[in-house]
Amino acid sequence: MKRIILYLFFMLSIGFGHAQNPVRKIIYTCEQNEEFFWSEFCSNFKIQGTRFACMTINNKTNEMSFVWNGEKLTTASQIWIWYIDLNSKKGNIYDYFKKLTGDDIELYFVGNGKTYGPYESLYYANKDFAYGDRVSYYLPVSMWGSPNLKARYHNNFFWFKRMGKWYRHDIDEAIYPVGLYNDRWFTESNPIYTSRNGKHIAKFTEEYRLLNFDGTDYILDVDLDIKMDEHQPEIYVTDSGICMGFYLAEKYFIIKDGKLQYFKGGYDDVFFNPETEELENTRKKFESTKTNFIKQQFQVYDKKVSENAGNYMNLPVMSFSDNSNKHYFNADWNYDYIMIDDKKIKSEVPIEAFYDESNNAFGWVTIEGRSLVLYSYTL
């Protein structure tokens, strides 16, 4: 009889386990007069040890705040996030401005753990396209054919305007005066680029046709009739002694072990992987979550503005499985619940959802009033 009772208890436990309810955990609550800005949120896709970043806005002051793992790093009139490192505060890259009197503003840049400024104007990357700097959730490489080289090698490389003149701030803290061509491109005469540790130097001469890297000259393949001040190369110099760059929009090159090699970059070709510092086939997916490169593309979902947002907003329709393909998670903007397998769970629309392999669980994050809430459902 005792064995039968234990067996029944065991079977009932299994039954209740499959009928479990999700575990709810508040991971952040806005302060008074604050709300989440356009549901901008990213995380490390972990249930235990959740790390996250989000943006908030104060409805009274109209100021934005960058929240990193629950800590407010910056509050300003406007903030542009270029890269988020959820593991290291020093790895975050962003700029912001503060309003003064009238139309006057002061701009600041944050990179490599330092705040630079104030400046009259500031340029890190194109704010419409980000030049492919950010590692997309869907595309493992950037339009340069490389995953986030700027975040890895140039996280404090930017241009700024002070007292009416433009300058380039290099990664070794050196400052160089620059010109501005056609209000679009910064121009320099024989520019110098250094590695962060200062051991490797690349310098252009002969109107960008001759590149000296660590004492050796390399002649770049540039037609004589091309004015290179309109097509200045983008250059990266690594601490390990590699020079990688591109020019004329489609000519990619790498100098490694004293050899100059050209390659065709882009999504269908090859890319320079900063983790291995090797050229790799782009078809081999670059798994950003397994490296220091976090999938930091903010999700932009907000019912209040969705009707007027047009194609700018991607309303969430989420469908994915666990590793066994035996359990499925489904969420859709038009429903006030989610589905896990055959179970309907009442829920706000998630701003992020994921499968956590280490916990064999589905997780999803919702905005409930002024709080960010993480739900987990163990399979």
Secondary structure, DSSP 8 states (H G I E B T S, - for coil): -HHHHHHHHHHHHHHHHHT---EEEEEEE--TTEEEEEEEEEE-S-STT--EEEEEEETTT--EEEEETTEEEEEESEEEEEE--TT-GGG-EEEEEEE-STT-EEEEEEETTEEEEEESEEESS-TTTGGG-S--SS-SS-TTSSSSHHHHH-TT-EEEEETTEEEEE-TTS-EEE-EEETTTEEE-SS-EEE-TTSS-EEEEETTTTEEEETTEEEE----TTS-GGGS--EEEE-TTS-EEEEETTTEEEEEETTEEEEE-BSTTSEEEETTTTEEEETTS---GGGSS----------HHHHHHHGGG----EEEEE-TTSS-EEEEETT-SEEEETTEEEE----SEEEEEGGGTEEEEEEEETTEEEEEEEE-
